[in-house]
């Protein structure tokens, strides 16, 4: 892993440590999806995952991959709500992989849900043309996108789908992607589309900024309200504060149209 990837891995290991110490029943890490604005944060976060699952059109015989699965909460939700053959999750945060693997064993789901330590651009151990669906929920902005799209296309069967809940820059800010690695990975809408269309047909791009922006703001409020009451390491506290700042910027970006949040469905020819 390069220095940037190592930093992201450490960040999410610290998030997982905090979530476990909080003994929080549902350990989602996404901005959620709301229609009414009355749902709890957990309900919004679960709804975003369900929107991705429905867009994936999952069938009982399907072999699935979930990239950047967080604590694995979304995959246990998937196992409760949809029939499929098996799922392999990939994550670069070792503590999250260990937590999800232990939970799968504890809930007798080890044969159906498998969690591996590995980068999205590599997806180690996956054979070419062996997978029906790949999902990436609110994490592709951490990837080297061109390499990820290429690798995803390799392991998908013809007709297989890649489904993303994804944040990216408006084309008005495309020039920022030339300035540093973080902006480049986030990418602009047109350049990201050009990269994935080298490997996929675009089936659908649905703007869900209106449904996801309130959750970004809610995350900020939750962090700022909760942090003062918690006993945690200095490293954990710094990472949560950084998350609050970045979430505030996302909320502002979505409100002004400088950022897009899309539900994207791609199909391998």
Secondary structure, DSSP 8 states (H G I E B T S, - for coil): --HHHHHHHHHHHHHHHHHHHHT-SS---S----SSS-S-HHHHHHHHHHHHHHHHT--TT-EEEEES-TTSHHHHHHHHH---SEEEEEES-HHHHHHHHHHHHHTT-TTTEEEEE--TTT-TT--TT-EEEEEEES-GGGS-HHHHHHHHHHHEEEEEEEEEEEEEE-GGGGGGGGT-HHHHHH-BHHHHHHHHTTT-EEEEEEE-HHHHHHHHHHHHHHHHHHHTT----HHHHHHHHHHHHHHHHHHHHHHHTSEEEEEEEEE--
